[in-house]
Amino acid sequence: MPRRQVPPTEEGWYMLHDMRQIDWDVWTALDEAEREEVLSAGTDLLGQLLDEGAEGEGDTGFFVGLGHGVDLMGIHLRPSLADLDVIERRIDASPLGSITKRVDSYISVTEVSGYLMQDYFEGDAEVDAGTERYIHHRLHPTIPAAEFVSFYPMSKRRVGEDNWYDLPFDERAEHMASHGEIGKGYAGKVTQIISGSIGFEDWEWGVTLFSNDPTVVKDLLYEMRFDPSTSRYASFGPFTIGRPMQPAELPALLAGEPIGVDEAETSSVTAPTEASEADAVRNELAAQGVYAGQPHGEDVHAVVLYSNGDSETLAEQVDDLVGNFDHYDSHVDTGVYDEGDRRAIVSIWETERAAETAAGFLTDLPGIQQRAGDGGGWETMGMFYHVKPEHREDFVEMFGSVGQLLGDMDGHRETSLFVRLDDECDMFISSRWDSREAALGFFGGDAFRETVQWGRDVLQDRPRHVFLA
């Protein structure tokens, strides 16, 4: 009998779910000095692991487990199993390890499967930027800033007539497509990391779901129970649920005090060198009287993707996503802007981590070609140009005049004006330069200052003149 077709896979980062219980007998037996040592060393170690994940290749998140099984769960993504091994031993050898015991763990690796991406694996089609970003997001994910996590292992059944591995490839692919359609209905509400564990664990996959609403995860999994890919062919292991915890909250955890998530602390995943560079540019612009995206002391973060997809189709799909995005307090605005030859999807959030989570959904939109900042050089984005209706034509004419000036400047590559599909008075400007110095040469010049001053009369509210990609 011929063997069934095996779907190809591509692997990314290795993943460790490290699940621990606090040994309360050991903790309560410590004197005050010993407790202080555990708290100080434990807080430092968790902070180091968090920073290493954010600054290097990988990511780390900590969660307070709910229920009887787990008190503290760490989720670690790293390039190699050796990296995960070091993390385990660092915790075990630390003062924190002396008051905790590992009650469970799960080793896996992020993966992309060939069921729905046959052309990519077979090399029969050119991979567009949208597909590349989707694959990167699946293989090298970041841990979302969400209020709830649910992790469970699962396998495909191999019992009698319900043997997944005896099905023809096309039938398995059809099941996976149906399964995926259910998940798309929860886009923006639930973020998932799927990791493979065949040969690593007793189960075949690990599923980690993140959401701000636990009942949404319940609804998703309940709906999937009725899909044949699950009802006939899936078996599930134990579930572990939890809430996010920052390293500084370790004393509160051990004291039985409330654990609250400070979104400002959980939002940054940018390496310090990048963040400090952005701050330096903002400061330079502020010194020149140029507003750079920090209204009332509150920063905003934007994701901008360019598409050659149909405007109407993009608008419909973005509206569906916005319906889910609006469940999050950190969502500011998301819309589709048109230049003529291409579209720009602009999504603005109060935290960078939320913006990056949204990017994972936006990259699935039709015709995505590129994300702002990925094309080389130095890119700036002018946002929130809400023009008074009676001055709309004046604004477009002024942009044309400034565009002619930019065309003669050294280091300038291109500048485009996009108009929002559902509001022609909402404009978005994208500029690309050879370098930061070339861009600042314009933003620090008289022509830009005069344009800013003129804009105060024709704009409905204060724009964010420059957001650095």
VOPAGU-2260 file (C-alpha; in pm, 1 decimal, decimal comma):
REM VOPAGU-2260
SITE   aa  ch    i         X         Y         Z
SITE  MET   A    0       0,0       0,0       0,0
SITE  PRO   A    1     143,8     342,3     -93,3
SITE  ARG   A    2     219,2     587,1     186,5
SITE  ARG   A    3       9,7     898,7     227,8
SITE  GLN   A    4     159,6    1233,4     119,7
SITE  VAL   A    5     348,1    1400,8     402,8
SITE  PRO   A    6     291,3    1778,5     433,0
SITE  PRO   A    7     621,9    1970,9     439,1
SITE  THR   A    8     696,6    2198,6     732,1
SITE  GLU   A    9     934,5    2484,4     802,2
SITE  GLU   A   10    1055,9    2540,1    1156,6
SITE  GLY   A   11    1145,7    2857,8    1344,6
SITE  TRP   A   12    1214,6    2920,6    1713,5
SITE  TYR   A   13    1211,6    2654,9    1983,8
SITE  MET   A   14     955,1    2704,0    2257,1
SITE  LEU   A   15     951,1    2612,6    2625,8
SITE  HIS   A   16     649,5    2627,1    2854,5
SITE  ASP   A   17     804,7    2606,3    3202,5
SITE  MET   A   18     536,3    2536,1    3464,6
SITE  ARG   A   19     612,5    2564,8    3835,0
SITE  GLN   A   20     444,7    2540,2    4170,9
SITE  ILE   A   21     555,6    2742,1    4470,6
SITE  ASP   A   22     667,9    2526,0    4762,7
SITE  TRP   A   23     482,3    2718,6    5028,8
SITE  ASP   A   24     631,8    2511,5    5310,1
SITE  VAL   A   25     981,9    2612,8    5203,8
SITE  TRP   A   26     881,4    2977,3    5150,8
SITE  THR   A   27     710,8    3021,5    5486,9
SITE  ALA   A   28    1005,7    2860,2    5665,9
SITE  LEU   A   29    1249,5    3124,2    5538,3
SITE  ASP   A   30    1344,3    3413,2    5763,8
SITE  GLU   A   31    1305,4    3773,2    5648,1
SITE  ALA   A   32    1660,6    3805,8    5513,4
SITE  GLU   A   33    1628,7    3482,3    5316,1
SITE  ARG   A   34    1298,2    3595,0    5169,1
SITE  GLU   A   35    1451,0    3925,6    5063,3
SITE  GLU   A   36    1730,1    3735,9    4888,2
SITE  VAL   A   37    1479,9    3517,9    4700,1
SITE  LEU   A   38    1269,8    3818,3    4597,9
SITE  SER   A   39    1568,8    4027,4    4486,8
SITE  ALA   A   40    1743,1    3749,6    4296,5
SITE  GLY   A   41    1415,4    3616,4    4151,9
SITE  THR   A   42    1303,1    3956,8    4029,3
SITE  ASP   A   43    1644,0    4018,3    3871,3
SITE  LEU   A   44    1649,2    3679,4    3697,9
SITE  LEU   A   45    1297,6    3708,8    3555,0
SITE  GLY   A   46    1380,8    4060,7    3436,4
SITE  GLN   A   47    1700,2    3938,2    3268,0
SITE  LEU   A   48    1514,8    3661,4    3084,4
SITE  LEU   A   49    1248,1    3908,3    2975,1
SITE  ASP   A   50    1508,1    4155,6    2848,7
SITE  GLU   A   51    1710,7    3887,5    2671,3
SITE  GLY   A   52    1399,5    3772,1    2489,2
SITE  ALA   A   53    1305,3    4122,6    2380,9
SITE  GLU   A   54    1654,5    4239,8    2286,6
SITE  GLY   A   55    1786,2    3928,7    2114,4
SITE  GLU   A   56    1633,7    3653,9    1902,6
SITE  GLY   A   57    1324,4    3521,6    2074,5
SITE  ASP   A   58    1081,3    3637,5    2339,1
SITE  THR   A   59     978,9    3562,1    2698,3
SITE  GLY   A   60     663,0    3609,8    2900,5
SITE  PHE   A   61     562,1    3518,9    3256,7
SITE  PHE   A   62     215,0    3424,8    3371,5
SITE  VAL   A   63      43,9    3358,0    3704,2
SITE  GLY   A   64    -123,7    3020,1    3676,4
SITE  LEU   A   65    -483,9    2979,7    3788,0
SITE  GLY   A   66    -616,5    2664,8    3952,9
SITE  HIS   A   67    -438,0    2385,8    4137,6
SITE  GLY   A   68    -177,3    2283,8    3879,9
SITE  VAL   A   69      56,7    2578,8    3813,8
SITE  ASP   A   70     150,3    2889,9    4013,9
SITE  LEU   A   71     400,6    3040,9    3768,6
SITE  MET   A   72     442,7    2969,3    3396,5
SITE  GLY   A   73     723,0    3103,1    3182,0
SITE  ILE   A   74     690,9    3093,5    2803,1
SITE  HIS   A   75    1027,6    3120,1    2628,0
SITE  LEU   A   76    1102,7    3138,2    2253,5
SITE  ARG   A   77    1467,5    3096,7    2151,3
SITE  PRO   A   78    1670,1    2999,4    1840,3
SITE  SER   A   79    1795,4    2669,0    1982,4
SITE  LEU   A   80    1719,0    2393,3    2232,6
SITE  ALA   A   81    2050,9    2477,3    2398,9
SITE  ASP   A   82    1916,5    2825,3    2476,7
SITE  LEU   A   83    1611,4    2673,2    2646,0
SITE  ASP   A   84    1830,6    2430,2    2839,9
SITE  VAL   A   85    2028,9    2722,2    2982,6
SITE  ILE   A   86    1708,6    2901,4    3086,0
SITE  GLU   A   87    1583,1    2594,5    3273,8
SITE  ARG   A   88    1910,6    2547,2    3460,7
SITE  ARG   A   89    1946,0    2917,4    3545,1
SITE  ILE   A   90    1605,1    2909,4    3712,9
SITE  ASP   A   91    1670,2    2577,5    3888,1
SITE  ALA   A   92    2004,6    2699,1    4026,1
SITE  SER   A   93    1867,3    3034,9    4145,0
SITE  PRO   A   94    1712,8    3124,5    4482,6
SITE  LEU   A   95    1378,1    3128,9    4299,7
SITE  GLY   A   96    1438,1    2765,9    4202,6
SITE  SER   A   97    1483,0    2676,2    4568,8
SITE  ILE   A   98    1122,0    2769,2    4650,1
SITE  THR   A   99     960,4    2634,9    4331,4
SITE  LYS   A  100     935,9    2293,7    4172,4
SITE  ARG   A  101     873,0    2221,8    3806,7
SITE  VAL   A  102     544,3    2031,7    3783,4
SITE  ASP   A  103     525,1    2024,5    3404,9
SITE  SER   A  104     694,2    2156,7    3092,8
SITE  TYR   A  105     646,4    2145,3    2718,5
SITE  ILE   A  106     910,9    2157,8    2446,0
SITE  SER   A  107     812,5    2240,3    2087,0
SITE  VAL   A  108     916,2    2442,4    1783,2
SITE  THR   A  109     716,9    2699,4    1587,0
SITE  GLU   A  110     626,4    2581,1    1240,3
SITE  VAL   A  111     449,2    2654,3     914,3
SITE  SER   A  112     268,1    2360,2     755,4
SITE  GLY   A  113     236,8    2277,8     387,9
SITE  TYR   A  114    -134,4    2201,6     393,7
SITE  LEU   A  115    -233,9    2554,1     293,4
SITE  MET   A  116      92,9    2676,6     137,1
SITE  GLN   A  117     183,8    2411,8    -118,5
SITE  ASP   A  118     309,4    2664,3    -375,9
SITE  TYR   A  119     550,8    2812,1    -121,7
SITE  PHE   A  120     704,9    2477,5     -32,1
SITE  GLU   A  121     714,2    2350,1    -389,4
SITE  GLY   A  122     867,5    2672,4    -521,0
SITE  ASP   A  123     605,2    2699,2    -795,6
SITE  ALA   A  124     515,5    3062,8    -727,8
SITE  GLU   A  125     696,5    3380,7    -635,2
SITE  VAL   A  126     652,7    3458,3    -266,5
SITE  ASP   A  127     509,5    3806,6    -215,6
SITE  ALA   A  128     588,2    4031,0      78,3
SITE  GLY   A  129     259,8    3949,5     249,8
SITE  THR   A  130     332,7    3577,0     245,1
SITE  GLU   A  131     688,0    3634,0     365,8
SITE  ARG   A  132     564,4    3841,7     658,0
SITE  TYR   A  133     297,0    3583,3     743,5
SITE  ILE   A  134     561,1    3308,4     750,5
SITE  HIS   A  135     796,2    3523,1     958,9
SITE  HIS   A  136     515,6    3593,9    1206,4
SITE  ARG   A  137     440,0    3222,0    1240,7
SITE  LEU   A  138     804,3    3115,9    1278,1
SITE  HIS   A  139     930,3    3408,1    1488,4
SITE  PRO   A  140     630,6    3528,3    1691,4
SITE  THR   A  141     626,1    3772,0    1980,4
SITE  ILE   A  142     424,5    3705,3    2293,5
SITE  PRO   A  143     122,0    3938,0    2274,8
SITE  ALA   A  144      32,0    4184,5    2548,0
SITE  ALA   A  145    -295,5    4018,3    2646,3
SITE  GLU   A  146    -473,5    3970,6    2977,9
SITE  PHE   A  147    -521,8    3595,2    2945,0
SITE  VAL   A  148    -330,8    3292,2    2814,5
SITE  SER   A  149    -450,1    2937,5    2753,0
SITE  PHE   A  150    -208,5    2658,8    2664,1
SITE  TYR   A  151    -287,8    2299,8    2571,5
SITE  PRO   A  152    -122,1    2012,4    2385,5
SITE  MET   A  153    -305,2    1816,6    2117,7
SITE  SER   A  154    -263,0    1528,9    1874,0
SITE  LYS   A  155    -440,9    1397,2    1567,7
SITE  ARG   A  156    -629,0    1072,5    1634,1
SITE  ARG   A  157    -514,8     738,4    1496,5
SITE  VAL   A  158    -810,2     522,5    1601,2
SITE  GLY   A  159   -1000,0     291,6    1365,0
SITE  GLU   A  160   -1179,2     486,1    1093,0
SITE  ASP   A  161   -1085,4     812,8    1263,8
SITE  ASN   A  162    -720,9     789,6    1166,3
SITE  TRP   A  163    -602,4    1131,4    1049,2
SITE  TYR   A  164    -287,3     989,4     896,5
SITE  ASP   A  165    -480,7     750,2     673,3
SITE  LEU   A  166    -670,0    1034,4     502,6
SITE  PRO   A  167    -561,0    1148,6     154,4
SITE  PHE   A  168    -363,9    1473,3     150,4
SITE  ASP   A  169    -637,8    1674,4     -23,3
SITE  GLU   A  170    -894,9    1569,0     235,9
SITE  ARG   A  171    -663,5    1666,1     520,7
SITE  ALA   A  172    -595,7    2001,5     352,7
SITE  GLU   A  173    -969,7    2063,1     319,6
SITE  HIS   A  174   -1017,2    1993,1     690,4
SITE  MET   A  175    -737,2    2234,2     779,3
SITE  ALA   A  176    -885,5    2505,8     556,6
SITE  SER   A  177   -1224,4    2467,9     726,5
SITE  HIS   A  178   -1055,9    2480,4    1066,3
SITE  GLY   A  179    -872,3    2797,1     966,4
SITE  GLU   A  180   -1189,7    2971,9     853,6
SITE  ILE   A  181   -1327,8    2942,1    1206,5
SITE  GLY   A  182   -1012,6    3099,0    1346,5
SITE  LYS   A  183   -1036,1    3393,6    1106,7
SITE  GLY   A  184   -1367,1    3486,2    1267,5
SITE  TYR   A  185   -1176,8    3561,0    1587,9
SITE  ALA   A  186    -902,9    3772,5    1425,3
SITE  GLY   A  187    -815,1    4062,7    1650,8
SITE  LYS   A  188    -973,2    3889,5    1951,3
SITE  VAL   A  189    -745,6    3586,3    1986,1
SITE  THR   A  190    -378,3    3551,6    1892,4
SITE  GLN   A  191    -229,3    3204,1    1860,4
SITE  ILE   A  192     115,0    3046,9    1852,5
SITE  ILE   A  193     116,8    2697,1    1704,7
SITE  SER   A  194     423,7    2481,7    1770,5
SITE  GLY   A  195     509,7    2127,2    1668,8
SITE  SER   A  196     629,2    1867,2    1919,2
SITE  ILE   A  197     642,0    1534,7    1734,1
SITE  GLY   A  198     948,0    1357,9    1869,6
SITE  PHE   A  199     975,9    1606,0    2159,2
SITE  GLU   A  200     667,8    1530,5    2369,7
SITE  ASP   A  201     391,3    1269,5    2404,4
SITE  TRP   A  202     163,2    1510,3    2218,4
SITE  GLU   A  203     209,5    1631,6    1861,6
SITE  TRP   A  204     142,2    2006,7    1884,8
SITE  GLY   A  205     124,4    2282,7    2142,1
SITE  VAL   A  206    -138,2    2555,3    2109,5
SITE  THR   A  207     -96,2    2883,2    2299,9
SITE  LEU   A  208    -386,5    3129,9    2280,7
SITE  PHE   A  209    -380,7    3490,8    2400,6
SITE  SER   A  210    -681,0    3718,4    2450,6
SITE  ASN   A  211    -808,2    4004,5    2662,8
SITE  ASP   A  212   -1132,4    3812,5    2725,0
SITE  PRO   A  213   -1119,4    3450,9    2851,6
SITE  THR   A  214   -1473,3    3383,5    2730,7
SITE  VAL   A  215   -1367,8    3457,9    2372,5
SITE  VAL   A  216   -1113,5    3173,5    2391,8
SITE  LYS   A  217   -1389,3    2953,8    2532,2
SITE  ASP   A  218   -1619,4    3050,9    2243,0
SITE  LEU   A  219   -1347,9    2981,8    1984,0
SITE  LEU   A  220   -1262,3    2637,5    2116,8
SITE  TYR   A  221   -1628,7    2549,2    2163,4
SITE  GLU   A  222   -1706,9    2639,9    1803,2
SITE  MET   A  223   -1409,7    2440,6    1679,2
SITE  ARG   A  224   -1534,7    2134,1    1869,1
SITE  PHE   A  225   -1813,1    2105,4    1611,2
SITE  ASP   A  226   -1578,2    2111,0    1313,1
SITE  PRO   A  227   -1497,9    1756,1    1187,5
SITE  SER   A  228   -1122,9    1826,5    1194,8
SITE  THR   A  229   -1166,3    1847,3    1573,4
SITE  SER   A  230   -1472,5    1635,4    1649,5
SITE  ARG   A  231   -1339,0    1330,6    1463,7
SITE  TYR   A  232    -965,8    1373,6    1444,3
SITE  ALA   A  233    -836,4    1571,4    1744,7
SITE  SER   A  234    -741,8    1471,0    2098,4
SITE  PHE   A  235    -649,9    1723,5    2367,3
SITE  GLY   A  236    -426,2    1721,2    2671,2
SITE  PRO   A  237    -457,1    1925,6    2992,3
SITE  PHE   A  238    -520,5    2300,1    2973,0
SITE  THR   A  239    -313,9    2556,5    3161,9
SITE  ILE   A  240    -451,9    2909,0    3195,6
SITE  GLY   A  241    -303,0    3221,7    3344,9
SITE  ARG   A  242    -265,4    3597,2    3358,9
SITE  PRO   A  243      48,5    3796,8    3269,2
SITE  MET   A  244     293,2    3892,5    3541,2
SITE  GLN   A  245     584,0    4134,4    3534,2
SITE  PRO   A  246     908,3    4045,3    3718,5
SITE  ALA   A  247     853,4    4334,0    3961,2
SITE  GLU   A  248     528,9    4166,2    4070,2
SITE  LEU   A  249     704,2    3859,2    4214,2
SITE  PRO   A  250     675,3    3995,7    4573,1
SITE  ALA   A  251     300,4    4046,8    4520,6
SITE  LEU   A  252     266,9    3689,4    4392,4
SITE  LEU   A  253     436,8    3545,4    4699,9
SITE  ALA   A  254     244,1    3776,6    4932,5
SITE  GLY   A  255     -95,5    3680,2    4788,4
SITE  GLU   A  256    -156,4    4035,1    4668,5
SITE  PRO   A  257    -333,0    4136,2    4342,1
SITE  ILE   A  258    -131,7    4111,1    4022,5
SITE  GLY   A  259    -206,3    4400,5    3788,6
SITE  VAL   A  260     -68,4    4446,5    3439,4
SITE  ASP   A  261      86,4    4784,1    3367,4
SITE  GLU   A  262      41,6    4812,8    2990,8
SITE  ALA   A  263     323,9    5062,6    2967,2
SITE  GLU   A  264     563,3    4802,4    3108,5
SITE  THR   A  265     444,3    4521,5    2880,7
SITE  SER   A  266     423,3    4718,6    2559,8
SITE  SER   A  267     785,1    4761,4    2452,0
SITE  VAL   A  268     953,1    4495,3    2243,8
SITE  THR   A  269    1194,0    4729,0    2062,4
SITE  ALA   A  270    1563,1    4695,0    2133,6
SITE  PRO   A  271    1695,8    4986,5    2343,5
SITE  THR   A  272    1923,6    5103,6    2063,5
SITE  GLU   A  273    1626,1    5143,8    1830,1
SITE  ALA   A  274    1412,0    5310,7    2096,2
SITE  SER   A  275    1684,5    5555,6    2194,9
SITE  GLU   A  276    1744,4    5645,3    1828,6
SITE  ALA   A  277    1375,2    5718,3    1778,5
SITE  ASP   A  278    1370,4    5929,1    2096,0
SITE  ALA   A  279    1676,8    6118,5    1978,8
SITE  VAL   A  280    1511,1    6206,8    1650,3
SITE  ARG   A  281    1191,6    6310,6    1827,3
SITE  ASN   A  282    1395,4    6536,4    2053,2
SITE  GLU   A  283    1573,1    6691,0    1756,7
SITE  LEU   A  284    1242,4    6760,4    1585,7
SITE  ALA   A  285    1088,4    6896,4    1904,8
SITE  ALA   A  286    1378,7    7137,0    1937,4
SITE  GLN   A  287    1286,0    7263,9    1590,4
SITE  GLY   A  288     922,5    7305,1    1691,9
SITE  VAL   A  289     811,2    6995,9    1500,2
SITE  TYR   A  290     553,6    6773,4    1668,4
SITE  ALA   A  291     663,4    6408,2    1653,1
SITE  GLY   A  292     385,8    6183,9    1774,0
SITE  GLN   A  293     364,3    6232,4    2149,3
SITE  PRO   A  294      34,5    6407,3    2228,2
SITE  HIS   A  295      -3,4    6508,0    2590,7
SITE  GLY   A  296     290,4    6288,8    2687,3
SITE  GLU   A  297     126,2    5974,3    2543,3
SITE  ASP   A  298     308,1    5800,0    2261,3
SITE  VAL   A  299     133,8    5619,0    1978,6
SITE  HIS   A  300     254,3    5334,9    1760,1
SITE  ALA   A  301     159,2    5269,0    1401,4
SITE  VAL   A  302     171,5    4979,5    1160,3
SITE  VAL   A  303     157,4    5075,5     792,7
SITE  LEU   A  304     134,8    4817,8     515,6
SITE  TYR   A  305     119,3    4883,9     142,1
SITE  SER   A  306    -105,4    4678,3     -85,9
SITE  ASN   A  307    -195,6    4659,5    -453,2
SITE  GLY   A  308    -522,0    4487,9    -365,0
SITE  ASP   A  309    -867,2    4606,3    -465,6
SITE  SER   A  310    -976,6    4907,0    -256,8
SITE  GLU   A  311   -1330,4    4783,7    -194,8
SITE  THR   A  312   -1215,3    4436,3     -89,9
SITE  LEU   A  313    -952,2    4580,6     141,2
SITE  ALA   A  314   -1204,0    4817,9     298,1
SITE  GLU   A  315   -1449,1    4534,2     369,1
SITE  GLN   A  316   -1187,1    4312,3     529,2
SITE  VAL   A  317   -1036,9    4596,2     731,8
SITE  ASP   A  318   -1384,1    4686,4     861,5
SITE  ASP   A  319   -1419,2    4328,6     986,0
SITE  LEU   A  320   -1085,2    4351,7    1166,3
SITE  VAL   A  321   -1170,5    4691,0    1315,4
SITE  GLY   A  322   -1481,0    4537,2    1470,0
SITE  ASN   A  323   -1247,0    4311,3    1665,5
SITE  PHE   A  324    -973,2    4570,4    1725,3
SITE  ASP   A  325   -1224,1    4802,2    1891,3
SITE  HIS   A  326   -1259,3    4554,2    2176,4
SITE  TYR   A  327    -915,8    4669,3    2291,1
SITE  ASP   A  328    -873,2    4998,5    2475,8
SITE  SER   A  329    -530,0    5045,0    2317,2
SITE  HIS   A  330    -674,5    5069,1    1963,0
SITE  VAL   A  331    -674,0    5426,2    1829,8
SITE  ASP   A  332    -771,9    5393,9    1463,5
SITE  THR   A  333    -733,9    5173,5    1156,0
SITE  GLY   A  334    -818,7    5269,1     799,2
SITE  VAL   A  335    -743,6    5221,2     429,8
SITE  TYR   A  336    -586,1    5505,8     230,6
SITE  ASP   A  337    -559,5    5525,2    -150,2
SITE  GLU   A  338    -287,9    5682,3    -362,6
SITE  GLY   A  339    -411,7    5557,6    -698,5
SITE  ASP   A  340    -156,1    5286,8    -777,5
SITE  ARG   A  341    -147,6    5139,1    -427,7
SITE  ARG   A  342    -322,3    5138,6     -94,4
SITE  ALA   A  343    -188,0    5199,9     257,4
SITE  ILE   A  344    -343,0    5025,3     556,2
SITE  VAL   A  345    -269,1    5235,2     864,7
SITE  SER   A  346    -333,6    5095,1    1212,9
SITE  ILE   A  347    -256,3    5309,5    1517,0
SITE  TRP   A  348    -231,1    5185,6    1876,1
SITE  GLU   A  349    -133,1    5322,5    2214,6
SITE  THR   A  350     130,3    5051,3    2266,0
SITE  GLU   A  351     389,8    4904,9    2032,9
SITE  ARG   A  352     317,1    4549,2    2135,8
SITE  ALA   A  353     -51,5    4586,4    2051,8
SITE  ALA   A  354      46,2    4734,7    1714,5
SITE  GLU   A  355     271,4    4437,3    1641,5
SITE  THR   A  356      -5,6    4195,2    1735,1
SITE  ALA   A  357    -239,6    4373,1    1493,8
SITE  ALA   A  358      25,9    4349,7    1223,0
SITE  GLY   A  359      -4,0    3973,4    1236,0
SITE  PHE   A  360    -365,2    3999,1    1120,4
SITE  LEU   A  361    -315,4    4283,3     874,8
SITE  THR   A  362     -46,9    4096,4     681,2
SITE  ASP   A  363    -313,8    3846,1     572,7
SITE  LEU   A  364    -499,7    4117,2     377,8
SITE  PRO   A  365    -506,9    4089,9      -4,5
SITE  GLY   A  366    -213,8    4215,2    -208,8
SITE  ILE   A  367      17,5    4312,3      77,6
SITE  GLN   A  368     349,7    4406,2     -79,7
SITE  GLN   A  369     553,2    4571,8     189,6
SITE  ARG   A  370     547,4    4708,4     541,1
SITE  ALA   A  371     660,5    5062,9     606,3
SITE  GLY   A  372    1021,3    5059,2     715,4
SITE  ASP   A  373    1111,6    4741,6     525,2
SITE  GLY   A  374    1215,5    4904,6     200,4
SITE  GLY   A  375    1554,9    5039,4     303,1
SITE  GLY   A  376    1656,2    5396,3     371,9
SITE  TRP   A  377    1473,9    5613,6     624,7
SITE  GLU   A  378    1096,7    5643,1     612,8
SITE  THR   A  379     874,1    5903,5     773,1
SITE  MET   A  380     496,9    5899,4     794,2
SITE  GLY   A  381     277,9    6204,7     838,6
SITE  MET   A  382     -51,1    6113,2    1004,7
SITE  PHE   A  383    -374,8    6266,1    1125,7
SITE  TYR   A  384    -391,3    6528,6     852,7
SITE  HIS   A  385    -760,5    6596,5     901,6
SITE  VAL   A  386    -825,4    6885,7     663,3
SITE  LYS   A  387   -1114,9    7124,2     696,6
SITE  PRO   A  388   -1350,5    7042,9     404,4
SITE  GLU   A  389   -1330,0    7392,6     258,7
SITE  HIS   A  390    -949,2    7369,2     244,7
SITE  ARG   A  391    -913,0    7017,4     102,5
SITE  GLU   A  392    -816,4    7131,6    -248,6
SITE  ASP   A  393    -575,6    7387,9     -99,7
SITE  PHE   A  394    -405,4    7110,6      96,1
SITE  VAL   A  395    -365,2    6888,4    -211,4
SITE  GLU   A  396    -224,8    7183,7    -406,6
SITE  MET   A  397      19,6    7263,7    -126,6
SITE  PHE   A  398     133,5    6900,7    -122,5
SITE  GLY   A  399     206,9    6926,4    -494,8
SITE  SER   A  400     421,7    7233,7    -439,9
SITE  VAL   A  401     613,3    7073,4    -154,1
SITE  GLY   A  402     652,3    6758,9    -364,5
SITE  GLN   A  403     828,4    6957,6    -634,8
SITE  LEU   A  404    1064,3    7098,1    -372,3
SITE  LEU   A  405    1135,5    6749,5    -236,4
SITE  GLY   A  406    1212,1    6621,2    -584,7
SITE  ASP   A  407    1513,8    6852,4    -601,7
SITE  MET   A  408    1652,6    6759,5    -259,4
SITE  ASP   A  409    1955,5    6534,0    -220,4
SITE  GLY   A  410    1874,3    6208,7     -43,8
SITE  HIS   A  411    1501,7    6218,7    -119,3
SITE  ARG   A  412    1358,7    5905,4    -281,1
SITE  GLU   A  413     980,4    5945,6    -294,4
SITE  THR   A  414     687,1    6109,9    -121,1
SITE  SER   A  415     324,3    6006,4    -167,1
SITE  LEU   A  416     -11,7    6145,4     -54,9
SITE  PHE   A  417    -277,9    5891,0      40,5
SITE  VAL   A  418    -646,1    5974,1      92,7
SITE  ARG   A  419    -865,6    5773,0     327,4
SITE  LEU   A  420   -1133,8    5578,4     144,0
SITE  ASP   A  421   -1416,1    5660,7     385,0
SITE  ASP   A  422   -1311,3    6021,7     452,5
SITE  GLU   A  423   -1148,1    6226,8     176,2
SITE  CYS   A  424   -1047,7    6492,9     429,0
SITE  ASP   A  425    -823,0    6248,0     615,0
SITE  MET   A  426    -476,9    6242,1     453,5
SITE  PHE   A  427    -166,0    6030,7     508,8
SITE  ILE   A  428     181,8    6119,7     376,5
SITE  SER   A  429     467,9    5874,9     329,8
SITE  SER   A  430     824,9    5985,8     253,8
SITE  ARG   A  431    1137,7    5781,4     195,9
SITE  TRP   A  432    1493,4    5911,3     226,3
SITE  ASP   A  433    1843,7    5777,2     184,7
SITE  SER   A  434    1923,2    5850,8     548,5
SITE  ARG   A  435    1797,5    6006,4     868,8
SITE  GLU   A  436    2024,7    6306,3     806,7
SITE  ALA   A  437    1865,6    6367,4     466,1
SITE  ALA   A  438    1515,9    6356,6     617,2
SITE  LEU   A  439    1608,7    6594,0     897,8
SITE  GLY   A  440    1756,6    6829,0     640,0
SITE  PHE   A  441    1402,5    6884,9     515,7
SITE  PHE   A  442    1217,7    6874,2     849,2
SITE  GLY   A  443    1460,1    7121,1     996,3
SITE  GLY   A  444    1431,9    7362,4     704,7
SITE  ASP   A  445    1229,6    7677,6     649,5
SITE  ALA   A  446    1001,1    7518,4     389,6
SITE  PHE   A  447     872,2    7260,3     636,3
SITE  ARG   A  448     832,8    7515,8     915,2
SITE  GLU   A  449     626,5    7737,0     683,8
SITE  THR   A  450     412,9    7440,2     581,0
SITE  VAL   A  451     349,9    7352,4     946,2
SITE  GLN   A  452     248,2    7709,6    1021,6
SITE  TRP   A  453      14,8    7715,8     719,2
SITE  GLY   A  454    -134,9    7384,1     825,6
SITE  ARG   A  455    -258,1    7530,4    1153,8
SITE  ASP   A  456    -516,0    7727,6     956,5
SITE  VAL   A  457    -642,3    7449,4     728,7
SITE  LEU   A  458    -636,2    7142,4     953,2
SITE  GLN   A  459    -918,9    7045,7    1186,7
SITE  ASP   A  460    -688,2    6929,2    1465,4
SITE  ARG   A  461    -321,8    6896,4    1543,1
SITE  PRO   A  462    -150,1    6637,5    1320,2
SITE  ARG   A  463     125,9    6401,3    1415,0
SITE  HIS   A  464     361,3    6551,9    1161,4
SITE  VAL   A  465     624,8    6282,2    1175,4
SITE  PHE   A  466     609,3    5922,3    1286,8
SITE  LEU   A  467     935,1    5738,9    1233,4
SITE  ALA   A  468     917,0    5396,8    1069,3
